[in-house]
């Protein structure tokens, strides 16, 4: 499939979810797969995933807002 895929995430924290989804889509022959995020943490993600497009670069702050996931639920474990 030669469709363009843009994966959109609110906060790129550990990169585990984004890396899993991007690998899955690439494995199904969707090309190219790009990643966009509103908040991109400047610390290196656990899986080495980098956003292709971002809204804001942020430091290691705790963000609270409607629709933002709780950091307690995100466990940085790579599936590669």
C-alpha positions in Angstrom: 0.0 0.0 0.0 1.4 3.3 -1.0 -0.7 5.5 1.3 0.9 8.1 3.6 0.3 7.5 7.3 0.6 10.2 10.0 0.5 8.9 13.5 -0.5 11.6 16.0 0.3 11.4 19.7 -0.3 14.0 22.5 2.9 13.5 24.4 6.0 11.6 23.2 7.4 10.3 26.5 8.9 6.9 26.4 8.1 6.2 22.7 6.9 2.6 23.5 3.4 3.0 22.0 4.6 5.0 19.0 7.4 2.6 18.2 5.0 -0.4 18.4 2.4 1.2 16.2 4.9 2.5 13.7 6.5 -1.0 13.4 3.1 -2.6 13.0 2.1 -0.2 10.2 5.4 -0.6 8.4 5.1 -4.4 8.7 1.7 -4.1 6.9 3.5 -2.3 4.0 2.1 1.1 4.8 4.8 3.6 3.7 5.9 6.2 4.7 4.8 6.3 8.4 5.5 9.6 10.1 5.0 10.6 13.7 3.6 14.0 15.0 3.3 15.0 18.6 2.0 18.1 20.5 4.6 17.8 23.3 8.0 16.3 22.5 10.1 15.7 25.6 13.7 16.6 25.0 15.0 13.6 27.0 15.8 10.6 24.8 12.8 8.2 24.5 13.4 4.7 25.8 13.0 3.2 22.3 14.9 5.8 20.3 11.8 7.0 18.5 11.9 10.7 17.3 9.0 12.7 16.2 9.0 13.9 12.6 6.7 16.8 13.5 6.2 18.4 16.9 4.3 21.4 18.5 6.5 22.1 21.5 9.8 20.8 22.8 9.5 20.4 26.6 11.8 19.4 29.5 11.0 16.8 32.1 8.0 18.5 33.6 4.7 16.9 34.7 1.9 17.9 32.4 -1.8 17.7 33.5 -4.6 18.3 31.1 -7.7 16.9 29.5 -6.7 13.9 27.4 -3.1 13.6 28.6 -2.2 10.2 29.9 -1.1 9.7 33.5 2.7 9.0 33.8 2.0 6.2 36.2 0.3 4.2 33.4 3.3 4.5 31.0 6.0 2.0 31.6 9.1 2.4 29.4 9.6 -1.1 28.1 10.8 -1.6 24.5 9.3 -4.4 22.5 12.1 -4.6 19.9 
